[in-house]
Amino acid sequence: MVYLKRPFGGPAYVLQYLSRYTHRVAISNHRLVSFTDGQVSFRWRDSTDHSEQKLLTLSADEFLRRFLLHLLPEGFVRIRNFGFLANRKRATLLPLCFQLLGSAQEPQAEQRASSTEDAPDLWRCPKCGGPMKVIERLTASEIQLRAPPGITAAT
């Protein structure tokens, strides 16, 4: 016996839900109330108090610090793949999808990189233009996410 129900009220709602997270900034302009004497006032929604809107005033430095916490480091993306495109399953499920669809599969990146003459730009060194070779691949658990190094003033 399988229990099925329509998720999220249909595909239109799913698209609307996801678009809020993929195409927005940390705080939108309509939530900013004022900027006076180095203080920023903005509206926020308190989920612990029945989603009541409240006003918060912070120093400009603290406001910018909190805002910058929402910016992703270079090379990171906000949209994550799931299902057959999820990082953990892509190597096994994508070839299966190609096989089931009856289409030709694109050669693996390692096979393309093995030839130095026809190496694509992705596998060329940005400094010298020479071919690059994959030495080791790291899993997500091996990559330790950390904050970018702080900027220190030269003495």
C-alpha positions in Angstrom: 0.0 0.0 0.0 1.5 3.3 -1.1 0.3 6.6 0.3 0.5 9.5 -2.2 -0.7 13.0 -2.1 0.0 16.1 -4.2 3.1 17.9 -2.8 2.8 21.6 -1.9 -0.5 22.1 -3.7 0.8 21.6 -7.2 3.8 22.5 -9.4 2.9 26.2 -9.5 3.3 26.5 -5.7 6.6 24.6 -5.8 7.9 27.0 -8.3 6.8 30.0 -6.3 8.3 28.5 -3.1 11.7 27.8 -4.7 11.8 31.2 -6.4 11.8 32.9 -3.1 15.1 31.2 -2.2 16.8 31.4 -5.6 16.2 35.0 -6.7 16.2 37.1 -3.6 18.7 39.1 -1.5 19.2 38.8 2.3 16.9 41.7 2.9 14.6 43.5 0.5 14.3 47.2 0.2 10.7 47.4 1.4 11.8 46.0 4.8 14.3 48.9 5.3 12.7 51.6 7.3 15.3 54.3 8.0 19.0 55.1 8.2 19.8 57.9 10.6 22.8 58.8 12.7 24.6 55.6 11.7 21.6 53.4 12.8 19.7 51.2 10.4 16.0 50.3 11.2 14.3 47.5 9.5 11.2 45.3 9.8 11.5 41.6 10.6 9.0 38.8 11.3 9.1 37.1 14.7 8.2 33.5 14.0 8.0 32.7 17.8 5.4 35.4 18.3 2.8 34.4 15.7 4.8 35.9 12.8 4.3 39.4 14.1 6.3 42.1 12.3 8.7 44.0 14.6 11.1 46.8 14.2 14.8 46.4 14.9 17.5 49.1 15.0 21.1 48.2 14.6 24.3 50.2 14.1 25.4 50.4 10.5 28.4 48.1 11.2 26.3 45.4 12.9 23.7 45.6 10.1 26.4 45.2 7.4 28.0 42.3 9.4 24.7 40.5 9.6 24.0 41.2 5.9 27.4 39.9 4.8 26.8 36.6 6.6 24.3 35.8 3.8 26.7 36.3 0.9 28.2 33.1 -0.5 31.9 32.8 -1.0 33.1 32.8 -4.6 32.5 29.4 -6.3 29.5 28.4 -4.2 26.0 28.3 -5.6 22.7 28.9 -4.0 20.7 26.3 -6.0 21.4 22.7 -5.0 20.6 19.7 -7.2 18.5 16.9 -5.9 17.1 13.6 -7.3 19.1 12.1 -10.1 21.3 15.3 -10.3 22.3 15.2 -6.6 26.1 15.1 -6.2 26.1 11.8 -4.3 23.9 10.0 -6.9 24.8 11.7 -10.2 27.6 9.4 -11.3 25.4 6.3 -11.1 22.0 7.7 -12.0 22.8 10.0 -14.9 24.2 7.3 -17.1 21.2 5.2 -16.3 18.9 8.1 -17.4 20.8 8.4 -20.7 20.5 4.6 -21.2 16.8 4.6 -20.5 16.2 7.6 -22.8 18.2 5.9 -25.5 20.5 8.8 -26.1 24.3 8.9 -26.4 26.1 9.7 -23.2 28.7 12.5 -23.0 32.2 11.2 -22.3 33.4 11.4 -18.7 35.5 14.4 -17.7 38.5 12.2 -16.9 38.5 10.7 -20.4 38.4 14.1 -21.9 41.2 15.4 -19.7 43.5 12.5 -20.5 44.2 13.9 -24.0 46.5 17.0 -23.8 45.9 18.1 -27.4 42.1 18.4 -27.2 41.7 19.4 -23.5 38.8 21.8 -23.1 39.4 25.2 -21.5 38.0 23.9 -18.2 41.0 21.6 -17.9 43.6 24.2 -18.9 45.7 26.1 -16.3 44.5 29.7 -16.2 48.1 31.0 -15.7 50.2 29.1 -18.3 47.5 27.5 -20.5 49.0 24.0 -20.0 46.7 21.0 -19.5 45.6 20.1 -16.0 45.1 16.6 -14.6 42.7 15.5 -11.8 44.8 14.1 -9.0 42.2 13.6 -6.3 38.5 14.2 -5.9 37.2 15.2 -2.5 33.8 14.3 -1.1 31.6 16.8 0.6 32.5 15.5 4.0 36.2 15.9 3.2 35.8 19.5 2.3 35.6 21.5 5.4 33.5 24.6 5.0 34.9 27.6 6.9 34.7 31.3 6.9 36.9 33.2 4.5 40.1 34.6 6.2 39.6 38.0 7.8 41.2 41.1 6.3 44.1 42.3 8.4 45.7 45.7 8.1 49.3 45.8 7.0 51.6 47.2 9.6 
